[in-house]
Amino acid sequence: METKKFDAGFSGVSSVREAAWILGVSRSEVHRLIRVGVLPTVRRRSRLVVPAHALARLLPLPGERGQR
């Protein structure tokens, strides 16, 4: 019996544009965070992408309002 993996299109990484939208900042701000080492990236097919765990680390916890 074959098992199929269902991932609903989630790859565990986001483009710089998607990361900016998730964080609520501009793309240039995401590039600045990458440049200063706050936001790690990986290369996928010559594109810079941001791992989901790195984005989650920067997002406020539920109930927090910009206190990070």
C-alpha positions as CSV (number, residue, x, y, z in Angstrom):
1,M,0.0,0.0,0.0
2,E,1.4,3.4,-1.0
3,T,1.2,6.3,1.3
4,K,0.8,9.8,-0.1
5,K,2.2,12.9,1.6
6,F,-0.2,15.8,1.7
7,D,1.5,19.1,2.3
8,A,-1.1,21.6,1.0
9,G,1.7,23.5,-0.9
10,F,3.7,24.3,2.3
11,S,7.4,23.9,1.6
12,G,8.8,25.2,4.9
13,V,10.4,28.2,3.3
14,S,9.2,31.6,2.1
15,S,10.5,33.9,-0.6
16,V,11.8,37.4,0.5
17,R,8.5,38.9,-0.7
18,E,6.4,36.4,1.3
19,A,8.6,36.9,4.4
20,A,8.0,40.7,4.1
21,W,4.3,40.1,3.9
22,I,4.3,37.7,6.9
23,L,6.4,40.1,9.0
24,G,4.5,43.2,7.9
25,V,7.6,45.0,6.7
26,S,9.0,46.0,3.3
27,R,11.2,43.8,1.1
28,S,14.1,46.1,1.7
29,E,13.7,45.7,5.5
30,V,13.8,41.9,5.0
31,H,17.0,42.3,2.9
32,R,18.5,44.4,5.7
33,L,17.6,41.8,8.3
34,I,19.3,39.2,6.1
35,R,22.4,41.4,5.6
36,V,22.9,42.1,9.4
37,G,22.4,38.4,10.3
38,V,19.0,38.6,12.1
39,L,17.2,36.5,9.4
40,P,18.9,33.4,8.1
41,T,18.4,32.3,4.5
42,V,19.1,29.3,2.3
43,R,19.6,29.0,-1.4
44,R,17.0,27.1,-3.4
45,R,17.6,26.9,-7.1
46,S,19.7,30.2,-6.9
47,R,16.9,32.0,-5.0
48,L,17.2,33.2,-1.4
49,V,14.5,31.8,0.7
50,V,13.8,32.2,4.4
51,P,13.1,29.1,6.5
52,A,9.7,29.1,8.3
53,H,11.3,28.5,11.7
54,A,13.3,31.8,11.3
55,L,10.2,33.7,10.5
56,A,8.4,32.2,13.5
57,R,11.2,33.3,15.8
58,L,10.6,36.9,14.8
59,L,6.8,36.9,15.1
60,P,5.3,38.0,18.4
61,L,3.6,35.4,20.5
62,P,-0.2,35.5,20.7
63,G,-1.2,38.2,23.1
64,E,2.0,40.2,22.6
65,R,1.8,43.5,20.7
66,G,5.2,44.4,19.3
67,Q,7.0,43.8,22.6
68,R,9.9,41.9,20.9
